[in-house]
């Protein structure tokens, strides 16, 4: 709930630049009497909040559970530990993407709807509309799956790979408080770097799943073709739209997730071993 307003960076990503390439776009100003009332504007930050709430618990469970399973499987491959962490992260990200993509389609559809807040359909109604219109396939509830696979696969590969490799290199602190800060700092950097590297996939996903520039014409179809189109028409920086709010969400959020995972995992191991 607290991070929900930061999810609205998707609205930045789906908007093509209206100015010629290389020139700075002017920001629109809100004038007195224009737009919805204040409370509607605030509620607008929570558009599409239900799909992330429904997906968050299974999403995180899949992320960390599959990471552990892939890590165990890779132990038989005799890979270097550093590479094994990254590959296990890649596998967990690809698995996570398959689970979360339908929720992402519904969320992006709701968040990019420009109608008034009171006219917004519920998440379940929106999902039913998508299935009824386009089905469950790659044009319907699983639209943009390849971009979602790239987004989660690249993120988890960097996220887990960087965190566990750097954590094993930096010396452990005997002071619990300093050790906590050490892990938090590594997790913060991991989430930040992963966000910077994977955001072009995020932009492509938002363009594919969001409204097309011309109604009735599909401009953004595949992941890499969408990236190439955005780069060609809007420039390199357009592939990094929404980077700041994304880092604000996944930098500290990624650190907290890893800390919770590590401490809960250690507690469960101690509890099981003591029985």
C-alpha positions in Angstrom: 0.0 0.0 0.0 2.8 2.4 0.9 4.7 1.8 -2.3 1.6 1.9 -4.5 2.0 5.5 -5.7 5.5 4.6 -7.0 3.9 2.0 -9.2 2.5 4.9 -11.3 5.9 5.2 -13.0 4.2 3.0 -15.6 2.2 6.0 -16.7 5.5 7.7 -17.6 6.7 4.7 -19.5 3.6 4.3 -21.8 3.6 7.9 -22.9 5.6 8.5 -26.2 7.5 11.7 -26.3 5.6 14.4 -28.1 8.6 16.6 -28.9 11.3 15.9 -31.6 14.1 13.6 -30.6 16.9 15.4 -28.7 14.7 18.2 -27.4 13.3 18.5 -23.9 9.6 18.1 -23.5 7.7 20.8 -21.6 5.8 19.7 -18.5 2.1 20.3 -18.5 0.9 22.7 -15.7 -2.3 22.2 -13.8 -4.4 25.3 -13.6 -7.0 26.3 -11.1 -10.3 24.7 -11.7 -8.9 22.0 -14.1 -8.8 18.3 -13.5 -10.5 16.2 -10.8 -10.7 17.1 -7.2 -7.8 16.6 -4.8 -9.2 13.4 -3.3 -9.7 11.9 -6.7 -6.2 12.8 -7.7 -4.9 11.0 -4.5 -7.0 8.0 -5.2 -5.6 8.0 -8.7 -2.2 7.0 -7.3 -3.8 3.7 -6.2 -5.2 2.7 -9.5 -4.7 -1.0 -10.1 -3.7 -1.6 -6.5 -5.7 -4.9 -6.2 -3.7 -6.9 -8.7 -0.3 -6.2 -7.0 -1.8 -7.0 -3.6 -3.2 -10.4 -4.9 0.1 -11.2 -6.7 2.6 -9.9 -4.2 2.6 -12.9 -1.8 2.7 -15.7 -4.4 5.2 -13.6 -6.4 7.7 -13.3 -3.6 7.1 -16.9 -2.6 7.9 -18.1 -6.1 10.9 -15.8 -6.3 12.7 -17.1 -3.3 11.4 -20.7 -3.3 12.4 -21.3 -7.0 15.8 -19.5 -6.4 16.6 -22.1 -3.7 15.5 -25.0 -5.9 17.5 -23.8 -8.9 20.5 -23.3 -6.6 20.3 -26.9 -5.4 19.9 -28.2 -9.0 22.9 -26.1 -10.1 25.0 -27.7 -7.4 25.2 -30.8 -9.6 26.5 -28.8 -12.6 29.8 -27.9 -10.9 29.4 -24.2 -11.7 31.5 -21.6 -9.9 29.4 -20.3 -6.9 29.2 -16.8 -8.2 27.8 -17.9 -11.6 25.5 -20.4 -9.9 23.8 -17.6 -7.9 23.2 -15.5 -11.1 21.9 -18.5 -13.1 19.6 -19.5 -10.2 18.4 -15.9 -10.1 17.7 -16.0 -13.8 15.7 -19.2 -13.5 13.6 -17.8 -10.6 12.9 -14.6 -12.5 11.7 -16.5 -15.5 9.4 -18.6 -13.4 8.2 -15.6 -11.4 7.3 -13.8 -14.7 5.0 -16.6 -15.9 3.1 -16.3 -12.6 2.9 -12.5 -12.4 2.3 -11.5 -16.0 -1.6 -11.8 -16.0 -1.7 -9.6 -12.9 0.6 -7.1 -14.7 -1.7 -6.9 -17.7 -4.7 -6.1 -15.5 -2.7 -3.5 -13.5 -1.3 -1.7 -16.5 -4.7 -1.6 -18.1 -6.3 -0.1 -15.0 -3.4 2.4 -14.4 -3.4 3.7 -18.0 -7.1 4.2 -18.1 -7.7 8.0 -18.3 -11.3 7.8 -17.2 -12.4 9.3 -13.9 -11.7 7.2 -10.8 -15.4 6.5 -10.2 -15.6 5.0 -13.7 -12.8 2.5 -13.2 -13.9 -1.2 -13.4 -12.8 -3.5 -10.6 -9.7 -5.7 -11.2 -11.9 -8.8 -11.6 -14.2 -7.1 -14.1 -11.2 -5.8 -16.1 -9.7 -9.3 -16.2 -13.0 -10.7 -17.5 -13.1 -8.0 -20.1 -9.6 -8.8 -21.3 -10.3 -12.5 -21.5 -13.6 -12.0 -23.2 -12.1 -9.7 -25.8 -8.7 -11.2 -26.4 -8.6 -14.5 -24.6 -5.8 -15.9 -22.4 -3.1 -16.0 -25.0 -0.3 -13.6 -25.9 -2.8 -11.0 -27.2 -5.0 -11.2 -24.1 -4.2 -11.9 -20.4 -0.6 -13.0 -21.2 0.2 -10.0 -23.5 3.8 -8.9 -23.2 5.0 -12.1 -21.7 8.4 -12.0 -23.4 9.0 -8.5 -22.0 8.0 -9.6 -18.6 10.3 -12.6 -18.8 13.1 -10.3 -19.7 12.2 -7.8 -16.9 12.1 -10.4 -14.1 14.8 -12.7 -15.5 17.4 -9.9 -15.8 16.4 -8.3 -12.5 16.6 -11.5 -10.5 19.9 -12.5 -12.2 21.6 -9.3 -11.2 19.7 -9.0 -7.9 20.7 -12.4 -6.4 24.0 -12.6 -8.3 25.3 -9.3 -7.1 24.0 -9.6 -3.5 25.4 -13.1 -2.7 28.7 -12.6 -4.5 29.4 -9.2 -2.8 28.1 -10.5 0.6 30.6 -13.4 0.4 33.5 -11.0 -0.5 32.9 -8.3 2.2 34.0 -9.3 5.7 31.3 -10.2 8.2 30.8 -7.9 11.2 30.6 -9.4 14.6 28.4 -6.5 15.8 24.8 -7.5 14.8 23.8 -3.9 14.1 26.7 -3.4 11.7 26.1 -6.8 10.1 22.5 -5.7 9.5 23.6 -2.5 7.9 26.2 -4.4 5.8 23.5 -6.7 4.4 21.0 -3.8 4.0 23.6 -1.7 2.0 24.4 -4.6 -0.3 20.7 -5.3 -0.8 20.1 -1.6 -1.6 22.8 -1.5 -4.2 21.6 -4.9 -5.6 18.1 -3.6 -6.1 19.3 -0.3 -7.6 21.7 -1.9 -10.1 19.1 -4.5 -11.1 16.5 -1.8 -11.7 18.9 0.3 -13.9 19.8 -2.8 -16.0 16.3 -4.2 -16.5 14.3 -1.0 -17.0 14.4 -1.1 -20.9 12.5 -4.4 -20.6 10.1 -2.6 -18.2 9.4 0.2 -20.7 8.8 -2.4 -23.5 6.4 -4.3 -21.2 4.5 -1.1 -20.4 4.3 -0.1 -24.1 3.1 -3.6 -25.2 0.5 -4.0 -22.3 -0.6 -0.4 -22.3 -2.8 1.5 -24.8 -1.4 1.8 -28.3 -0.8 5.3 -29.7 -3.4 4.8 -32.5 -6.6 3.0 -31.4 -7.1 -0.1 -33.4 -3.5 -0.3 -34.6 -0.9 -2.4 -32.7 2.4 -0.5 -32.8 4.2 -2.3 -30.0 4.2 -6.1 -30.5 7.4 -7.8 -29.4 9.9 -7.0 -26.7 13.1 -6.2 -28.7 11.2 -4.6 -31.6 9.5 -2.3 -29.1 12.9 -1.3 -27.6 14.2 -0.6 -31.1 11.2 1.5 -32.0 11.4 3.5 -28.8 15.1 4.1 -29.3 14.7 5.1 -32.9 11.7 7.5 -32.4 12.4 8.9 -28.9 16.1 8.4 -28.1 18.1 6.3 -25.7 16.8 8.1 -22.6 13.2 7.1 -23.4 14.2 3.5 -22.5 14.9 4.7 -18.9 11.6 6.5 -18.3 10.4 6.1 -14.8 13.8 5.1 -13.5 13.8 7.3 -10.4 10.5 6.1 -8.9 11.4 2.5 -9.7 14.7 2.9 -7.8 12.9 4.5 -4.9 10.6 1.5 -4.8 13.0 -1.4 -5.6 16.2 -0.1 -4.0 15.1 -0.1 -0.4 12.3 -2.6 -1.1 14.9 -5.1 -2.5 17.1 -4.7 0.5 14.2 -5.3 2.9 13.1 -8.4 0.9 16.6 -10.0 1.1 17.0 -9.2 4.8 13.6 -10.8 5.6 14.4 -13.8 3.4 17.8 -14.3 5.1 16.7 -13.9 8.7 13.6 -16.0 8.3 15.5 -18.7 6.4 18.1 -18.8 9.2 15.4 -18.9 11.9 13.6 -21.8 10.1 16.9 -23.7 9.8 17.7 -23.2 13.5 14.2 -24.3 14.5 14.2 -27.4 12.3 17.7 -28.4 13.4 16.8 -28.0 17.1 13.9 -30.5 16.8 
